[in-house]
Amino acid sequence: MQLYLLDYGAGNVRSLLNAVERLGHSIEYITSAADFDAADKIIFPGVGAFGYAMQALRDKGFAEPLRRFVASGRPLMGICVGMQVLFEGSDESPDEPGLGIFRGRVQRFDSATKAVPHIGWNAAQTVHVAPVPPAAAAAPAIRDDARYYFVHSYAVPYTGDCAQSEFAYTATRYGDETIVSSVWRGSVFSTQFHPEKSGAAGLAVLRSFIEGDLARPAAPGPAAPPADVRAALTKRVIACLDVRANDQGDLVVTKGDQYDVRESADKGGDVRNLGRPVDLAQRYYDEGADEIAFLNITSFRSLPFKDTPMLEVLRQASRSIFVPLTIGGGVRDIEDPDGQRVWPAAEVAGEYFRSGADKVSIGSDAVYAAERYWQRMAAADQEALDGATAIEQIAVRYGRQAVVVSVDPRRVYVRSPEDAPGHHVLRTAFPGPAGEEYCWYQCMVKGGREGRDLDVRQLVTACEALGAGEILLNCMDKDGTNSGYDIELIADTKAAISIPVVASSGAGRPEHFSEAIDKTGVEAVLAAGIFHRREVPIEAVKDHLRQRGIPVRPADRGAH
């Protein structure tokens, strides 16, 4: 069997290649229109904007060969945007026609009622099981009781009408909306979710396409009534690894209090070593982490970007870890030490994606971008958005769901709001050292070493406008304290934006995770040190959340 990958140049395809190899198969890239004739089966993954994907298909001369491939009856599997372009069009790129293989239009989620993008582990519920495939054929291995990883802002609404019954296979509920989460008609099978990032359940879906004959006949007779699709989005538990070189030049995972990562002088004063990055990430995957974040806290300025060790960390980790990977630190315009090449931020992100990352996290550069945004907003003769920032460049090419902004604030106490002009001030239940009842959260850069005249609300609202898809919300005052998350900061940030928020900094016991979710509605909770030192296992956190009635992803046994 000749299995081919249709890659139009956007997003993380390495994880898909690794997943196919993990299943015991090989896959070739489609590099020319002639490769369509050689292919027995094609997998078409997609990340980014609908319009960018369609334009790339046309520029490479792939659009018409892809249509002919489908018409020939040979099997095609689309993933995410690779599914969306099979429809007639998308509100994301209104003037860009899709391939028109399925009837319907891709629409944006309503952000007035929920966080958008839809990021997380959700169910894919079978809605049209008839007709039964021929005896020699198999059905896609999608289980109603499993959870799959979704990350997108646009989707095809599920209506359950007669036209949809011809192709809609599963549907998924997100908030008050229900979407088509997989399609199956003839030999075309596609998913809105990412099976290559969905652990053992996702690998089973890929296997069913690669090894099975998913030939579904046309649906006879009237459509079944629309299925009642249940809400099943889970809260994510994320493990975070701060990675840097120690004094011997070895990459280690470290953790500090208020960002001080060195041992005390009586212990040698070296960088605290809590394990090797890939080994520790593998452990977290085995223990059920829903996502893993690598934060690079060493600049590696002496190396050409292509040689940065974090690229190899991602390559190794993505070989056996099939949940989303985020990389942060140094995602900006980079000039190589010899001055021979400048890497724009979008190309830096692209290298990380091709090495196995699914999202990039931007820290200090996001603060500078937000400052620039507000300066342009204040200028009567300038547009606030001009496409120049790293956030905008990456979001346009890879989609806003690929851009995380990591916020590192500290509390600044004041006696009254008038003492912090121009800033968003909160009345706090935790007075300052001199009894101050108010505070604002100052954004920090350069690893917490420098404060800027920008508050968190100004930062996150600007970054949402620029195109960020998620906020990783740290707190310097809480970091390493094990005293719980800063609930006031999280709740205030959640109220200011409509994109998902990840709570970080301060967790010390399972109750802290549920408190953050219950009191703020945050979409995900993150921890580092307590997981590294095994003070609180990931499984204990999930068990506690289940007992509190908070939905979490089921145990994914057999993922490796």
C-alpha positions as MATLAB code, in Angstrom:
seq = 'MQLYLLDYGAGNVRSLLNAVERLGHSIEYITSAADFDAADKIIFPGVGAFGYAMQALRDKGFAEPLRRFVASGRPLMGICVGMQVLFEGSDESPDEPGLGIFRGRVQRFDSATKAVPHIGWNAAQTVHVAPVPPAAAAAPAIRDDARYYFVHSYAVPYTGDCAQSEFAYTATRYGDETIVSSVWRGSVFSTQFHPEKSGAAGLAVLRSFIEGDLARPAAPGPAAPPADVRAALTKRVIACLDVRANDQGDLVVTKGDQYDVRESADKGGDVRNLGRPVDLAQRYYDEGADEIAFLNITSFRSLPFKDTPMLEVLRQASRSIFVPLTIGGGVRDIEDPDGQRVWPAAEVAGEYFRSGADKVSIGSDAVYAAERYWQRMAAADQEALDGATAIEQIAVRYGRQAVVVSVDPRRVYVRSPEDAPGHHVLRTAFPGPAGEEYCWYQCMVKGGREGRDLDVRQLVTACEALGAGEILLNCMDKDGTNSGYDIELIADTKAAISIPVVASSGAGRPEHFSEAIDKTGVEAVLAAGIFHRREVPIEAVKDHLRQRGIPVRPADRGAH';
ca = [
       0.000    0.000    0.000;
       1.318    3.441   -0.963;
       0.336    5.830    1.846;
       0.974    9.520    1.159;
       0.897   12.718    3.230;
      -0.468   15.883    1.647;
       1.423   18.702    3.364;
       0.814   22.219    2.053;
       3.410   23.767    4.363;
       1.620   24.744    7.565;
       1.628   23.322   11.048;
       2.934   20.259   12.816;
       3.024   17.198   10.568;
       5.912   15.521   12.408;
       3.543   14.141   15.048;
       1.419   12.589   12.302;
       4.482   11.007   10.712;
       5.552    9.677   14.111;
       2.063    8.310   14.780;
       2.010    6.488   11.441;
       5.439    5.003   12.144;
       4.346    4.019   15.658;
       1.554    2.026   14.005;
       4.137    0.158   11.923;
       3.651    1.931    8.600;
       5.628    4.279    6.378;
       4.327    7.340    4.599;
       5.597    9.454    1.718;
       5.181   13.157    1.040;
       3.224   14.352   -1.947;
       5.645   16.661   -3.705;
       4.031   16.945   -7.136;
       0.692   16.437   -8.872;
       1.996   13.133  -10.243;
       2.188   11.679   -6.719;
      -1.621   11.614   -6.533;
      -1.634    8.918   -9.222;
       0.824    6.791   -7.240;
      -1.081    7.051   -3.946;
      -3.384    4.315   -2.667;
      -4.392    6.366    0.382;
      -3.776    9.981    1.351;
      -3.800   11.690    4.748;
      -4.353   15.450    4.520;
      -3.606   17.248    7.833;
      -4.236   20.950    8.171;
      -3.374   23.680   10.635;
      -4.037   27.363   10.172;
      -6.419   29.483    8.184;
      -8.867   28.083    5.617;
      -7.851   30.663    3.029;
      -4.142   29.997    3.508;
      -4.706   26.267    3.027;
      -6.756   26.687   -0.163;
      -4.302   29.195   -1.617;
      -1.404   26.854   -0.856;
      -3.210   23.940   -2.547;
      -3.730   26.027   -5.685;
      -0.204   27.445   -5.685;
       1.245   23.921   -5.524;
      -1.154   22.663   -8.197;
      -2.744   20.205   -5.770;
      -6.411   21.273   -5.741;
      -7.554   19.591   -8.961;
      -5.485   16.399   -8.487;
      -7.017   16.104   -5.012;
     -10.531   16.371   -6.447;
      -9.692   13.700   -9.034;
      -8.251   11.467   -6.322;
     -11.506   11.640   -4.359;
     -13.579   11.031   -7.513;
     -11.539    7.897   -8.199;
     -12.823    6.306   -5.005;
      -9.437    5.964   -3.341;
      -9.369    6.648    0.438;
      -8.684   10.132    1.777;
      -8.445   11.198    5.420;
      -8.523   14.903    6.249;
      -7.619   16.306    9.664;
      -8.807   19.665   11.082;
      -8.442   22.233    8.275;
      -7.851   19.223    6.025;
     -11.490   18.365    6.726;
     -12.792   21.931    6.500;
     -11.496   22.552    2.969;
     -13.613   19.631    1.747;
     -16.690   21.850    2.244;
     -17.952   24.669    0.041;
     -16.417   27.559    1.955;
     -15.632   29.115    5.321;
     -16.539   32.322    7.130;
     -12.844   32.539    8.021;
     -12.051   33.354    4.370;
     -15.405   34.369    2.842;
     -14.078   34.940   -0.664;
     -12.158   31.669   -0.817;
     -14.121   28.700   -2.209;
     -13.484   25.268   -0.752;
     -13.195   22.020   -2.665;
     -16.962   21.450   -2.485;
     -16.780   17.709   -1.893;
     -19.367   18.087    0.899;
     -22.259   20.513    1.062;
     -22.126   23.082    3.819;
     -20.095   25.977    5.118;
     -17.607   26.294    7.943;
     -18.669   28.889   10.527;
     -17.036   30.577   13.511;
     -18.024   29.641   17.048;
     -20.000   32.234   18.984;
     -17.456   33.780   21.366;
     -20.163   35.659   23.271;
     -21.161   32.463   25.061;
     -17.863   30.571   25.462;
     -14.125   30.739   24.992;
     -12.936   30.595   21.395;
     -10.883   28.771   20.100;
     -12.364   25.448   21.177;
      -9.270   23.895   22.765;
      -9.317   20.643   24.664;
     -10.423   17.040   24.895;
     -14.013   16.430   23.845;
     -16.223   13.544   22.760;
     -17.090   12.650   19.183;
     -20.535   11.063   19.349;
     -21.762    8.837   16.532;
     -24.868   10.384   14.986;
     -25.379    8.430   11.750;
     -24.465    4.761   11.877;
     -26.644    3.527    8.978;
     -26.185    2.158    6.463;
     -24.002   -0.712    7.636;
     -20.822   -0.966    5.536;
     -20.293   -4.066    3.402;
     -19.029   -7.116    5.247;
     -15.494   -6.577    3.964;
     -15.440   -2.948    5.147;
     -14.786   -1.497    8.582;
     -16.083    1.554   10.421;
     -13.824    4.293   11.807;
     -12.646    3.397   15.303;
     -14.224    6.423   16.987;
     -15.584    5.567   20.437;
     -18.375    7.515   22.099;
     -16.707    7.023   25.500;
     -13.295    8.338   24.410;
     -12.055   11.923   24.271;
     -10.218   13.485   21.350;
      -8.140   16.641   21.082;
      -9.762   19.636   19.374;
      -8.148   22.996   18.648;
     -10.070   25.289   16.274;
     -12.203   28.427   16.013;
     -14.311   27.379   13.015;
     -16.449   24.306   12.378;
     -19.387   22.968   10.392;
     -22.616   23.265   12.442;
     -24.414   19.977   12.977;
     -28.029   20.075   11.815;
     -28.820   16.403   11.336;
     -30.875   17.112    8.234;
     -31.168   14.806    5.243;
     -28.242   16.379    3.403;
     -25.914   16.005    6.396;
     -26.949   12.421    7.017;
     -25.121   11.489    3.819;
     -21.754   12.357    5.319;
     -21.908   13.389    9.008;
     -20.536   10.534   11.114;
     -19.965   12.078   14.554;
     -20.967   15.323   16.234;
     -19.502   17.198   19.184;
     -21.073   19.648   21.612;
     -19.118   22.740   22.622;
     -21.008   25.048   24.928;
     -24.312   25.893   23.270;
     -23.252   24.750   19.787;
     -23.036   21.333   18.153;
     -20.647   20.712   15.280;
     -19.840   17.968   12.798;
     -16.677   16.425   14.234;
     -16.115   13.756   11.582;
     -17.424   12.968    8.117;
     -17.571    9.670    6.270;
     -18.938    9.136    2.790;
     -17.678    6.585    0.346;
     -13.958    6.304    0.937;
     -13.558    9.837    2.319;
     -13.179    9.973    6.103;
     -12.123   13.136    7.923;
     -11.994   14.468   11.473;
     -12.175   17.934   12.961;
     -10.140   16.676   15.913;
      -6.467   15.651   15.798;
      -6.142   11.870   16.153;
      -2.338   12.137   16.151;
      -2.573   14.243   19.335;
      -5.310   12.167   20.990;
      -3.297    9.422   22.668;
      -4.273    5.778   22.292;
      -7.831    6.632   21.229;
      -6.524    8.774   18.394;
      -3.970    6.204   17.271;
      -6.800    3.694   16.988;
      -8.669    6.062   14.662;
      -5.595    6.438   12.458;
      -5.078    2.681   12.404;
      -8.664    2.091   11.268;
      -8.103    4.350    8.257;
      -4.662    3.032    7.336;
      -5.396   -0.669    7.780;
      -9.144   -0.814    7.123;
     -11.464   -0.359    4.179;
     -13.716    2.546    5.192;
     -15.991    2.373    2.156;
     -19.403    3.634    3.302;
     -22.272    3.323    0.814;
     -24.714    6.154    0.180;
     -27.428    6.549    2.804;
     -30.776    5.175    1.569;
     -34.140    6.605    2.541;
     -34.907    9.523    4.869;
     -32.422   10.803    7.393;
     -32.634    9.767   11.010;
     -33.758   12.494   13.441;
     -30.921   14.686   14.726;
     -29.053   13.046   17.579;
     -29.066   14.577   21.045;
     -25.363   15.294   21.408;
     -24.184   15.648   24.984;
     -21.662   18.175   26.285;
     -18.400   16.425   27.140;
     -15.523   18.923   27.067;
     -13.014   18.164   29.811;
     -10.766   20.426   31.828;
      -7.117   20.061   30.865;
      -4.323   19.231   33.306;
      -1.018   20.455   31.859;
       2.520   19.604   32.930;
       5.077   22.355   32.381;
       8.841   21.893   32.096;
      11.252   24.819   32.466;
      14.264   23.777   30.381;
      17.721   25.297   30.458;
      21.393   24.410   30.256;
      23.198   23.852   33.527;
      26.780   24.949   34.210;
      28.099   21.817   32.493;
      26.116   22.562   29.320;
      23.572   19.753   29.790;
      19.876   20.402   29.208;
      17.879   19.883   32.404;
      14.404   20.530   33.704;
      14.585   22.996   36.564;
      12.246   24.921   38.861;
      12.709   27.793   41.239;
      10.947   30.118   43.626;
      10.138   33.466   42.022;
      12.224   32.243   39.055;
      15.476   31.634   41.009;
      16.495   28.216   39.678;
      19.875   27.770   41.372;
      20.579   25.627   44.388;
      21.863   27.306   47.547;
      25.602   27.836   47.901;
      25.917   24.956   50.390;
      24.486   22.638   47.689;
      26.932   23.786   45.038;
      24.977   26.671   43.510;
      24.362   24.912   40.187;
      21.099   24.994   38.283;
      18.550   22.806   40.064;
      18.268   19.541   38.113;
      14.902   17.756   38.241;
      15.444   15.493   35.248;
      16.025   15.370   31.524;
      13.378   17.105   29.383;
      12.366   14.223   27.117;
      12.430   11.608   29.886;
      10.294   13.748   32.177;
       7.850   14.610   29.403;
       7.477   10.904   28.609;
       6.689   10.239   32.254;
       3.953   12.850   32.204;
       2.445   11.384   29.055;
       2.413    7.970   30.719;
       0.767    9.491   33.806;
      -2.076   11.090   31.834;
      -1.082   14.723   31.226;
      -3.432   16.317   28.718;
      -0.740   18.613   27.349;
       2.954   19.182   27.927;
       4.655   22.577   27.755;
       8.390   23.116   27.328;
       9.533   26.602   28.329;
      13.055   27.390   27.156;
      14.653   29.657   29.764;
      18.132   29.660   28.190;
      18.678   32.009   25.250;
      21.276   29.885   23.358;
      22.377   33.120   21.684;
      25.752   31.618   20.739;
      24.125   29.032   18.451;
      22.509   29.380   15.025;
      18.771   28.966   15.457;
      18.759   25.718   13.452;
      21.079   24.254   16.107;
      19.059   25.270   19.156;
      18.706   22.200   21.422;
      14.974   22.781   21.864;
      14.330   21.664   18.283;
      15.894   18.289   19.065;
      13.950   18.058   22.337;
      10.732   18.407   20.342;
      11.831   15.893   17.715;
      12.603   13.282   20.336;
       9.536   13.952   22.472;
       7.092   13.836   19.565;
       8.270   10.350   18.576;
       6.425    8.742   21.471;
       4.249   11.456   23.032;
       0.880   11.834   21.327;
      -0.678   14.732   23.199;
      -0.223   18.437   22.336;
       3.225   19.957   22.891;
       3.778   23.671   23.473;
       7.170   25.358   23.167;
       7.929   28.744   24.695;
      10.932   31.022   25.023;
      12.668   32.870   22.213;
       9.713   32.924   19.813;
      10.550   36.203   18.106;
      12.651   37.524   15.227;
      16.095   35.928   15.652;
      19.425   36.793   14.048;
      22.050   34.070   13.881;
      25.325   34.885   15.706;
      27.266   35.239   12.448;
      24.722   37.731   11.139;
      24.200   35.684    7.988;
      20.512   35.005    8.515;
      17.575   36.627   10.249;
      14.686   34.331   11.158;
      11.311   36.101   11.238;
       9.114   34.985   14.118;
       6.769   33.086   11.793;
       9.717   31.052   10.466;
      10.924   30.396   14.021;
       7.453   29.096   14.859;
       7.430   27.048   11.657;
      10.651   25.286   12.617;
       9.213   24.451   16.019;
       6.020   23.117   14.415;
       7.980   20.981   11.957;
       9.976   19.610   14.884;
       6.868   18.452   16.757;
       5.311   21.443   18.540;
       1.604   22.181   18.237;
       1.607   25.624   19.831;
       4.187   28.318   20.504;
       4.199   30.433   23.643;
       5.276   34.083   23.409;
       6.364   35.954   26.534;
       8.360   39.178   26.575;
       7.769   39.820   22.882;
       4.013   39.803   23.529;
       4.442   42.590   26.098;
       6.320   44.734   23.579;
       3.672   43.946   20.956;
       0.901   45.020   23.355;
       2.699   48.271   24.134;
       2.980   48.949   20.424;
      -0.709   48.083   19.939;
      -1.846   50.628   22.516;
       0.492   53.270   21.124;
      -1.010   52.775   17.674;
      -4.521   52.760   19.126;
      -3.810   56.187   20.617;
      -2.519   57.573   17.320;
      -5.266   58.937   15.116;
      -3.361   58.257   11.883;
      -2.390   54.607   12.511;
      -4.154   51.267   12.363;
      -3.791   49.229   15.554;
      -3.151   46.056   13.528;
      -0.568   46.218   10.784;
       0.649   42.602   10.730;
       4.120   43.449   12.024;
       4.066   41.628   15.378;
       5.056   38.002   15.909;
       1.551   37.216   17.182;
      -0.062   38.505   13.984;
       2.428   36.818   11.667;
       2.096   33.415   13.291;
      -1.699   33.602   13.676;
      -2.235   34.517   10.020;
      -0.216   31.574    8.781;
      -0.914   28.890   11.389;
      -4.138   30.072   13.021;
      -4.691   31.803   16.343;
      -5.043   28.442   18.080;
      -1.286   27.979   17.567;
      -0.383   31.131   19.534;
      -0.190   31.140   23.334;
       0.757   34.279   25.260;
       2.610   33.576   28.503;
       1.936   36.331   31.043;
       4.392   36.922   33.912;
       2.932   39.554   36.267;
       3.611   40.668   39.807;
       1.316   42.438   42.247;
       1.834   46.142   42.841;
      -0.064   47.297   45.927;
      -1.592   50.787   46.088;
      -3.748   52.566   48.642;
      -6.355   53.656   46.085;
      -7.026   53.356   42.335;
      -5.883   56.972   41.958;
      -2.384   55.843   42.909;
      -2.133   53.776   39.702;
      -3.372   56.080   36.932;
      -3.903   54.376   33.598;
      -3.997   50.891   35.082;
      -6.702   48.372   35.885;
      -6.861   48.231   39.683;
      -8.503   45.511   41.770;
      -9.741   45.605   45.317;
      -8.066   42.629   46.920;
      -9.034   40.353   49.779;
      -5.327   40.018   50.597;
      -3.994   43.411   51.748;
      -0.444   44.468   51.036;
       2.411   44.788   53.544;
       1.265   48.241   54.626;
      -2.412   47.309   54.661;
      -3.083   48.418   51.054;
      -6.509   47.226   49.875;
      -5.876   47.673   46.157;
      -3.435   46.285   43.641;
      -2.666   46.109   39.955;
      -0.718   43.441   38.114;
       2.409   44.684   36.395;
       3.666   42.767   33.352;
       7.259   41.605   33.590;
       9.774   40.772   30.848;
      13.223   39.192   30.628;
      12.374   36.296   32.923;
      10.813   38.513   35.575;
      13.799   40.839   35.845;
      12.190   43.962   34.368;
       8.774   45.516   34.933;
       6.869   47.446   32.273;
       4.247   50.161   32.518;
       1.566   47.737   31.336;
      -1.006   45.809   33.350;
      -2.310   42.313   32.692;
      -5.700   43.421   31.420;
      -4.041   45.762   28.931;
      -1.776   42.924   27.823;
      -4.370   40.192   27.353;
      -6.952   42.358   25.592;
      -4.288   43.634   23.198;
      -2.982   40.147   22.521;
      -6.462   38.799   21.857;
      -6.959   41.584   19.301;
      -3.572   40.800   17.725;
      -4.523   37.155   17.221;
      -3.499   35.144   20.283;
      -5.590   32.042   20.884;
      -4.819   31.256   24.523;
      -3.380   32.874   27.663;
      -0.956   31.065   29.977;
      -1.417   33.082   33.152;
       1.470   32.926   35.614;
       1.966   34.955   38.804;
       5.414   35.773   40.178;
       4.057   36.260   43.699;
       2.611   32.742   43.711;
       5.388   30.904   41.885;
       6.862   28.144   44.036;
       4.732   28.954   47.095;
       2.391   25.910   46.912;
      -0.270   28.211   48.398;
      -2.745   27.996   45.533;
      -3.392   29.919   42.345;
      -4.037   33.670   42.364;
      -7.809   33.404   42.048;
      -8.349   37.173   41.891;
      -5.964   37.521   38.954;
      -7.411   34.542   37.073;
     -11.041   35.596   37.537;
     -10.323   39.151   36.443;
      -8.439   37.983   33.354;
     -11.172   35.504   32.400;
     -13.729   38.317   32.577;
     -11.690   40.494   30.220;
     -11.253   38.158   27.228;
     -13.044   35.439   25.269;
     -10.060   33.176   24.536;
      -9.142   30.249   26.815;
      -7.024   30.799   29.928;
      -4.581   28.359   31.538;
      -4.054   28.902   35.277;
      -0.430   28.635   36.400;
       1.772   29.296   39.458;
       1.120   28.301   43.064;
      -0.576   24.885   43.035;
       0.454   22.765   46.005;
      -2.324   20.224   46.475;
      -5.254   18.804   44.447;
      -7.768   21.180   46.045;
      -5.984   24.137   44.460;
      -6.777   22.812   40.983;
     -10.488   22.419   41.674;
     -10.626   25.811   43.403;
      -9.263   27.536   40.309;
     -11.763   25.774   38.048;
     -14.764   26.218   40.335;
     -14.141   29.887   41.131;
     -12.962   31.157   37.749;
     -14.175   28.737   35.063;
     -10.632   28.522   33.714;
     -10.223   26.046   30.832;
      -7.002   24.417   32.026;
      -4.749   24.149   35.065;
      -0.966   23.840   34.940;
       1.711   22.825   37.395;
       5.420   22.118   37.335;
       7.421   21.620   40.523;
       4.880   19.533   42.411;
       4.684   17.172   39.427;
       8.470   17.042   38.972;
       9.060   16.179   42.627;
       6.085   13.773   42.733;
       4.568   15.751   45.595;
       1.191   15.602   43.833;
       0.837   13.064   41.000;
      -1.199   14.004   37.919;
      -3.460   11.034   38.555;
      -4.228   12.338   42.052;
      -5.240   15.692   40.580;
      -7.552   14.038   38.068;
      -9.070   11.722   40.669;
      -9.812   14.721   42.875;
     -11.396   16.652   39.993;
     -13.587   13.649   39.122;
     -14.751   13.406   42.729;
     -15.715   17.080   42.577;
     -17.773   16.438   39.426;
     -15.311   18.258   37.180;
     -14.935   16.431   33.828;
     -11.432   15.230   32.956;
     -10.072   12.999   30.216;
     -10.347    9.275   31.007;
      -7.183    7.275   31.597;
      -5.531    6.543   28.251;
      -4.047    3.140   28.857;
      -2.080    1.445   26.126;
      -1.021    4.695   24.466;
       2.496    3.467   23.940;
];
